[in-house]
Amino acid sequence: MEQQRSVSGLSQSPRSPSSQPYLSVSVTDPVKLGNGVQAYISYRVITKTNFPDYQGPEKIVIRRYSDFIWLRDRLFDKYKGIFIPPLPEKSAVEKFRFSAEFIEMRRQALDVFVNRIASHNLLQQSEDLRTFLQADEETMERLRSYETGIFKKKPADLMQIFKDVQSKVSDVVLGKEKPVEESNPEYEKLKHYVFELENHLAEAQKHAYRLVKRHRELGQSLSDFGKAAKLLGACEGQALGKAFSDLGAKSEALSIKLQKEAHQLLMSFEEPLKDYVRAVQSIKATIGERANAFRQQCELAETMKLKEINLDKLMLTRSDRVGEAEHEYKEFKAASEEATRRFETIVRQMNEEIVRFQEQKTQDMGIAFHEFAKGQARLANNVADAWRSLLPKLEACSSA
Amino acid sequence: MMGSENPGFEEAHLFASREEMESLVLDDPLTTHHPNNNNNNSYSSFRSANSSISESTRHPLSPPVLSNPADSDPLLSPPVYRNPNASDNNSYIEPPSYADVIFSPFDDNSANEINRIDSTSKDPDSSLSLSRSSSSSSDYIKITVSNPKKEQETANSLVPGGNTYYTYLITTRTNIPDFGSSEFSVRRRFRDVVTLSDRLAEAYRGFFIPPRPDKNVVESQVMQKQEFVEQRRVALEKYLRRLAEHPIIRLSDELKVFLQVEGRLPLSLSTDVASRMLDGAVKLPKQLFGESTAVVAPHEVVQPAKGGRDLLRLFKELRQSVANDWGGSKPPVVEEDKVFMEKKERIHDLEQQISNASQQAEALVKAQQDMGETMGELGLAFIKLTKFENEEAMYNSQRVRAADMKCLATAAVKASRFYRELNAQTVKHLDTLHEYLGIMLAVHGAFADRTSALLTVQTLLSELSTLHSRAEKLEAASSKIFGGDKSRNHKIEELKETIRVTEDSKNVAIREYERIKENNRCELERLDKERRVDFLNMLKGFVVNQVGYAEKISDVWTKVAEETSGYARDS
């Protein structure tokens, strides 16, 4: 599934000398490092670009799964209206963690992840992306470990106010228990759509996964049946025995084809569906962010009003705390405006993102369906050919 | 099955979408169906047979084990076109568990679903099967068992309204002149079938006689009456049809009487175990104390000791068999036929391989079934998605995607149906393997007949040699006394008489043994010939079936691949 690879930048081959900007990344070469519980997989990340902020046309770094998580978290924090591309899950089952299949699936998913970021016109400008693609391993490790630390150290008065608002302005002041929500019917519809979509997709993905299993099971049973037929053939002997042996051999050959198709199905159909589910979950996270931003905007607007009322009161009484109150009011006004700005950015970006998302998914699914159909047709043809080749021999047996 | 994980309103969705899905399939030009046009008769009769079978397979007691014929259930597998011979100790082979798989939730929902079968689906039996009967192929006996009726036991009922039993209408259609009529019916109860089976076992020693259905005493108490009666009806029909296919047995008097003569079947020579034992126990003291003849009469020798009332004979033969196994000396007559011994080995080996293949066939059928089911579920999930995207569409890209999904979903549902049909046919073909396991039982029975006849001969020979040496001793002792010894001479006379009778019995026993050997030989030949044909037909049917459906499935997906080729990537 290389669907995102050449979509990055403007689909230029990295080798062609051209002035068109491009940024293309590949995640390759998984290698197991370390021992025992601390073992992990490292990947080679190769960046080819002519972006001005990047060091040189090609750069290779080594990254591990937690580095990707770092990148995702940073982007999520900075680009609040954008649907951040989803990451493959951490593996729950210990022994599956290092199976060839799992490693390949994860590598593919990580490759898609980075390329989606690289081809997003906003995300590709991200400084964190640059760091991820270029920083040396020690720097990366430091950043990864101190991630939470960095947030705490960041200076920003507005940030502080935001944090304060969240803790101080309680529901008591606002007089309600329920969290504040947008009353936008179209947005409601969108939210409902997203939540429902996840359910539907999860079900489809579940059946897709089962279908992979069925292919494997059918393959296994064909193999067993083939062996039994061969044994029976050996026992029968003569023409009939040969017929059984031939049948057994074909059955075993088909078993192999089925196992291959099962793998194809997993990579080209089930994985894209899982990816779709993850993408929807990412959208849900963005919806959460929007809700937060909306709430902050409301709360700050309320607080600003209160401060204004307070200021007016104090001005009337010519209190000597007017100066202080005025300062506070100005602060909250700025914060409120910032919150409104942020919220509106999110709304605007989400609207663009939704369109892009729908189009992208139609593409992704179209490819997945095509591959699925091709695979099934190929398998069925193999089956037909294999069995058909037996018919002349069987005919010869009967007439003998 | 489908919407079990989803909350309420989704299920409404599901049912709506399932109908939509069905109508979707109808719209498609690939397969032209008309809901009321059932043009595949064999399939629909197969299905109706199966639905009754599938109902009856739902009882809790049927063990799925193949290898325990003695305590297995009556045969439950789908109607068969082959000749499955099986016998020995009156029991069937448990049908393969895949007999259940034909019954599926889809078939449940609408009869229309079944009727929409592609009319070009082949019936392999008609086009490719070889004719098996060497005799004139226009001979036929067609037996149907139907119309179970509950009846009252009139005599003997101590409890008013007590002791009921079921009778079945057995209808025969034939063109064989021996029967004297071309169509006739008779009402029989299960007890009559047991009698028939016992009489055939006596009369046709050495033949591969199909085993009768089990008595199922426990099941008859535990199961629902309807289910049990239906199950039994099916089993009886199968049994009688098998008997009718056996070239020798189909012409037997026993079968003729059973099929034609109304009224209680005359009891066989050796009926129930209890009365046998009782008679035997009464006889034994007399035999031991020499009051009755301690000799096996010639006419008794043609029956195995086990079935008879002669406990003494039983003991003697048992002693002989122990001597055969453990005694130092070779028994007087042994199984010398090397060819037979080899054949026996081979049959044993063959049985193992058939059993193994039958098991793997079961697994294969299950895997095919599961594939079809999951494919169908996947299709339905995408149908739901299609509906959802269409209903909630805010952008055109969603509608495009919905259309793509519908294309995929329709194909998946079609493929799923094809898998199911493929499987139903596969079951029919691979069932031959299972049938032959039943035949192996009959073979064992026939070989057992031979062994027991041989044992009888051996016992009589030992007996004779004992008697002769006793006579010699008496004569030697008697000759020493001048003028003869009256009492001893009397004994010698008696002994000589015994020897004469025993000698006759021995000759009869040898003739019987040879007869059984010949029966074995003929039957083995017949088995080999028929088995080759049956297995070849099975293989051909299986392969043709696989090819046919694979091609259909390929067409379905090729179409989808073409329709989505716009998304194709140059990999």
Boltz contact constraints between the chains, C-beta under 6 A:
constraints:
  - contact:
      token1: [A, 193]
      token2: [B, 392]
      max_distance: 6.0
  - contact:
      token1: [A, 200]
      token2: [B, 384]
      max_distance: 6.0
  - contact:
      token1: [A, 200]
      token2: [B, 385]
      max_distance: 6.0
  - contact:
      token1: [A, 200]
      token2: [B, 388]
      max_distance: 6.0
  - contact:
      token1: [A, 203]
      token2: [B, 381]
      max_distance: 6.0
  - contact:
      token1: [A, 204]
      token2: [B, 381]
      max_distance: 6.0
  - contact:
      token1: [A, 204]
      token2: [B, 382]
      max_distance: 6.0
  - contact:
      token1: [A, 207]
      token2: [B, 377]
      max_distance: 6.0
  - contact:
      token1: [A, 207]
      token2: [B, 378]
      max_distance: 6.0
  - contact:
      token1: [A, 207]
      token2: [B, 381]
      max_distance: 6.0
  - contact:
      token1: [A, 210]
      token2: [B, 374]
      max_distance: 6.0
  - contact:
      token1: [A, 211]
      token2: [B, 374]
      max_distance: 6.0
  - contact:
      token1: [A, 211]
      token2: [B, 378]
      max_distance: 6.0
  - contact:
      token1: [A, 214]
      token2: [B, 370]
      max_distance: 6.0
  - contact:
      token1: [A, 214]
      token2: [B, 371]
      max_distance: 6.0
  - contact:
      token1: [A, 214]
      token2: [B, 374]
      max_distance: 6.0
  - contact:
      token1: [A, 217]
      token2: [B, 367]
      max_distance: 6.0
  - contact:
      token1: [A, 218]
      token2: [B, 367]
      max_distance: 6.0
  - contact:
      token1: [A, 218]
      token2: [B, 371]
      max_distance: 6.0
  - contact:
      token1: [A, 221]
      token2: [B, 363]
      max_distance: 6.0
  - contact:
      token1: [A, 221]
      token2: [B, 364]
      max_distance: 6.0
  - contact:
      token1: [A, 221]
      token2: [B, 367]
      max_distance: 6.0
  - contact:
      token1: [A, 224]
      token2: [B, 360]
      max_distance: 6.0
  - contact:
      token1: [A, 225]
      token2: [B, 360]
      max_distance: 6.0
  - contact:
      token1: [A, 225]
      token2: [B, 364]
      max_distance: 6.0
  - contact:
      token1: [A, 228]
      token2: [B, 356]
      max_distance: 6.0
  - contact:
      token1: [A, 228]
      token2: [B, 357]
      max_distance: 6.0
  - contact:
      token1: [A, 228]
      token2: [B, 360]
      max_distance: 6.0
  - contact:
      token1: [A, 231]
      token2: [B, 353]
      max_distance: 6.0
  - contact:
      token1: [A, 232]
      token2: [B, 353]
      max_distance: 6.0
  - contact:
      token1: [A, 232]
      token2: [B, 357]
      max_distance: 6.0
  - contact:
      token1: [A, 235]
      token2: [B, 349]
      max_distance: 6.0
  - contact:
      token1: [A, 235]
      token2: [B, 350]
      max_distance: 6.0
  - contact:
      token1: [A, 235]
      token2: [B, 353]
      max_distance: 6.0
  - contact:
      token1: [A, 240]
      token2: [B, 532]
      max_distance: 6.0
  - contact:
      token1: [A, 240]
      token2: [B, 535]
      max_distance: 6.0
  - contact:
      token1: [A, 243]
      token2: [B, 539]
      max_distance: 6.0
  - contact:
      token1: [A, 247]
      token2: [B, 539]
      max_distance: 6.0
  - contact:
      token1: [A, 358]
      token2: [B, 395]
      max_distance: 6.0
  - contact:
      token1: [A, 358]
      token2: [B, 397]
      max_distance: 6.0
  - contact:
      token1: [A, 358]
      token2: [B, 398]
      max_distance: 6.0
  - contact:
      token1: [A, 359]
      token2: [B, 397]
      max_distance: 6.0
  - contact:
      token1: [A, 362]
      token2: [B, 397]
      max_distance: 6.0
  - contact:
      token1: [A, 362]
      token2: [B, 400]
      max_distance: 6.0
  - contact:
      token1: [A, 362]
      token2: [B, 401]
      max_distance: 6.0
  - contact:
      token1: [A, 365]
      token2: [B, 401]
      max_distance: 6.0
  - contact:
      token1: [A, 366]
      token2: [B, 404]
      max_distance: 6.0
  - contact:
      token1: [A, 366]
      token2: [B, 564]
      max_distance: 6.0
  - contact:
      token1: [A, 366]
      token2: [B, 567]
      max_distance: 6.0
  - contact:
      token1: [A, 367]
      token2: [B, 567]
      max_distance: 6.0
  - contact:
      token1: [A, 369]
      token2: [B, 404]
      max_distance: 6.0
  - contact:
      token1: [A, 369]
      token2: [B, 408]
      max_distance: 6.0
  - contact:
      token1: [A, 369]
      token2: [B, 564]
      max_distance: 6.0
  - contact:
      token1: [A, 370]
      token2: [B, 564]
      max_distance: 6.0
  - contact:
      token1: [A, 370]
      token2: [B, 567]
      max_distance: 6.0
  - contact:
      token1: [A, 370]
      token2: [B, 568]
      max_distance: 6.0
  - contact:
      token1: [A, 373]
      token2: [B, 557]
      max_distance: 6.0
  - contact:
      token1: [A, 373]
      token2: [B, 560]
      max_distance: 6.0
  - contact:
      token1: [A, 373]
      token2: [B, 561]
      max_distance: 6.0
  - contact:
      token1: [A, 374]
      token2: [B, 561]
      max_distance: 6.0
  - contact:
      token1: [A, 376]
      token2: [B, 557]
      max_distance: 6.0
  - contact:
      token1: [A, 377]
      token2: [B, 554]
      max_distance: 6.0
  - contact:
      token1: [A, 377]
      token2: [B, 557]
      max_distance: 6.0
  - contact:
      token1: [A, 377]
      token2: [B, 558]
      max_distance: 6.0
  - contact:
      token1: [A, 377]
      token2: [B, 561]
      max_distance: 6.0
  - contact:
      token1: [A, 380]
      token2: [B, 550]
      max_distance: 6.0
  - contact:
      token1: [A, 380]
      token2: [B, 553]
      max_distance: 6.0
  - contact:
      token1: [A, 380]
      token2: [B, 554]
      max_distance: 6.0
  - contact:
      token1: [A, 381]
      token2: [B, 554]
      max_distance: 6.0
  - contact:
      token1: [A, 383]
      token2: [B, 550]
      max_distance: 6.0
  - contact:
      token1: [A, 384]
      token2: [B, 547]
      max_distance: 6.0
  - contact:
      token1: [A, 384]
      token2: [B, 550]
      max_distance: 6.0
  - contact:
      token1: [A, 384]
      token2: [B, 551]
      max_distance: 6.0
  - contact:
      token1: [A, 387]
      token2: [B, 543]
      max_distance: 6.0
  - contact:
      token1: [A, 387]
      token2: [B, 546]
      max_distance: 6.0
  - contact:
      token1: [A, 387]
      token2: [B, 547]
      max_distance: 6.0
  - contact:
      token1: [A, 388]
      token2: [B, 547]
      max_distance: 6.0
  - contact:
      token1: [A, 390]
      token2: [B, 543]
      max_distance: 6.0
  - contact:
      token1: [A, 394]
      token2: [B, 539]
      max_distance: 6.0
  - contact:
      token1: [A, 394]
      token2: [B, 540]
      max_distance: 6.0
  - contact:
      token1: [A, 397]
      token2: [B, 536]
      max_distance: 6.0
  - contact:
      token1: [A, 398]
      token2: [B, 130]
      max_distance: 6.0
  - contact:
      token1: [A, 398]
      token2: [B, 536]
      max_distance: 6.0
